[in-house]
Amino acid sequence: QVQLVESGGGLVQAGGSLRLSCAASGRAFSSYAMAWFRQAPGNEREFVARISWTGSTYYADSVKGRFTISRDNAKNTVYLQMNSLKPEDTAVYYCAAGPAVRSRSSGYDYWGQGTQVTVSS
C-alpha cells in the first residue's frame, strides 16, 4: 500500500514557475514507477510526465522542454518542476504510483488527492 500526498500548487502568472512535490509512504517507493497527470474542468485526466525507478523520464508533448520530473528515493518524494507556465496548464495535478511506467492512468494503482495549479494570463 502506498499513500501519496501532493503539495506546491497555487496561483502563478503566465511565464512563471512552480514546483510540485509528492510525498509517498511505504518502504517500496524506490521500486515504483511514478507519474504526474492533470485534469482541467470538463476535460479528461491527461498524462503529463513519468519517471521509472531507474530515473528514466518521458513527457507529454505539451510540456516537453518546460516541465521536469525527478525523484528522490531517500526522501520518498517525486517532484514536478514547471517552468514557462501557460494558462492552458491550469488544472488539478495528480501524482500516481504503479508497478511499471505507463502513460495511461489505468496503469497506476495509487493516486494522491491532487493539487490545484492556476496560471493567470
C-alpha positions as semicolon CSV with decimal commas, in nm:
position;residue;x (nm);y (nm);z (nm)
1;Q;0,000;0,000;0,000
2;V;0,126;0,344;-0,095
3;Q;-0,021;0,675;0,013
4;L;0,059;0,986;-0,188
5;V;0,027;1,349;-0,080
6;E;0,083;1,632;-0,327
7;S;0,180;1,987;-0,240
8;G;0,313;2,301;-0,407
9;G;0,020;2,408;-0,618
10;G;-0,102;2,766;-0,631
11;L;-0,169;3,071;-0,844
12;V;0,104;3,198;-1,074
13;Q;0,123;3,438;-1,368
14;A;0,192;3,314;-1,717
15;G;0,564;3,263;-1,767
16;G;0,618;3,182;-1,401
17;S;0,729;2,863;-1,228
18;L;0,604;2,622;-0,965
19;R;0,744;2,305;-0,817
20;L;0,505;2,031;-0,715
21;S;0,602;1,766;-0,463
22;C;0,451;1,425;-0,399
23;A;0,543;1,257;-0,072
24;A;0,491;0,881;-0,059
25;S;0,453;0,648;0,232
26;G;0,576;0,290;0,227
27;R;0,919;0,133;0,208
28;A;0,886;0,017;-0,154
29;F;0,877;0,367;-0,304
30;S;1,203;0,321;-0,497
31;S;1,059;0,025;-0,688
32;Y;0,753;0,213;-0,816
33;A;0,713;0,398;-1,140
34;M;0,581;0,747;-1,067
35;A;0,385;0,986;-1,282
36;W;0,204;1,316;-1,288
37;F;-0,135;1,360;-1,450
38;R;-0,359;1,663;-1,467
39;Q;-0,728;1,732;-1,513
40;A;-0,884;2,061;-1,616
41;P;-1,257;2,129;-1,566
42;G;-1,462;1,949;-1,828
43;N;-1,162;1,753;-1,954
44;E;-1,041;1,400;-1,904
45;R;-0,738;1,330;-1,690
46;E;-0,427;1,356;-1,907
47;F;-0,073;1,232;-1,877
48;V;0,197;1,491;-1,802
49;A;0,521;1,310;-1,714
50;R;0,652;0,982;-1,580
51;I;0,973;0,852;-1,423
52;S;1,088;0,493;-1,378
53;W;1,257;0,351;-1,070
54;T;1,586;0,391;-1,257
55;G;1,519;0,758;-1,331
56;S;1,424;0,730;-1,696
57;T;1,177;1,005;-1,787
58;Y;0,912;1,070;-2,051
59;Y;0,691;1,373;-2,113
60;A;0,374;1,472;-2,290
61;D;0,447;1,684;-2,595
62;S;0,255;1,974;-2,443
63;V;0,503;2,009;-2,154
64;K;0,826;1,885;-2,308
65;G;1,106;2,136;-2,255
66;R;0,913;2,323;-1,984
67;F;0,848;2,061;-1,715
68;T;1,096;1,832;-1,540
69;I;1,005;1,526;-1,334
70;S;1,253;1,393;-1,079
71;R;1,258;1,168;-0,777
72;D;1,449;1,143;-0,451
73;N;1,418;0,785;-0,329
74;A;1,587;0,870;0,001
75;K;1,303;1,114;0,073
76;N;1,025;0,905;-0,086
77;T;0,937;1,208;-0,295
78;V;0,876;1,283;-0,660
79;Y;0,883;1,635;-0,799
80;L;0,747;1,822;-1,097
81;Q;0,932;2,143;-1,180
82;M;0,711;2,354;-1,404
83;N;0,864;2,649;-1,589
84;S;0,727;2,888;-1,852
85;L;0,376;2,815;-1,734
86;K;0,084;2,889;-1,964
87;P;-0,286;2,946;-1,886
88;E;-0,362;2,612;-2,053
89;D;-0,155;2,440;-1,782
90;T;-0,430;2,528;-1,533
91;A;-0,560;2,204;-1,382
92;V;-0,562;1,983;-1,078
93;Y;-0,235;1,791;-1,080
94;Y;-0,226;1,434;-0,951
95;C;0,065;1,216;-0,850
96;A;0,040;0,842;-0,924
97;A;0,240;0,528;-0,845
98;G;0,238;0,194;-1,023
99;P;0,441;-0,117;-1,100
100;A;0,562;-0,003;-1,444
101;V;0,595;0,316;-1,645
102;R;0,278;0,388;-1,841
103;S;0,122;0,695;-1,997
104;R;-0,233;0,584;-1,927
105;S;-0,396;0,649;-1,592
106;S;-0,521;0,289;-1,581
107;G;-0,162;0,176;-1,542
108;Y;-0,129;0,327;-1,194
109;D;-0,259;0,177;-0,873
110;Y;-0,220;0,461;-0,626
111;W;-0,322;0,826;-0,651
112;G;-0,288;1,140;-0,446
113;Q;-0,570;1,381;-0,374
114;G;-0,447;1,640;-0,623
115;T;-0,318;1,996;-0,600
116;Q;-0,462;2,292;-0,790
117;V;-0,241;2,486;-1,029
118;T;-0,385;2,806;-1,173
119;V;-0,197;3,012;-1,431
120;S;-0,329;3,360;-1,497
121;S;-0,277;3,541;-1,827
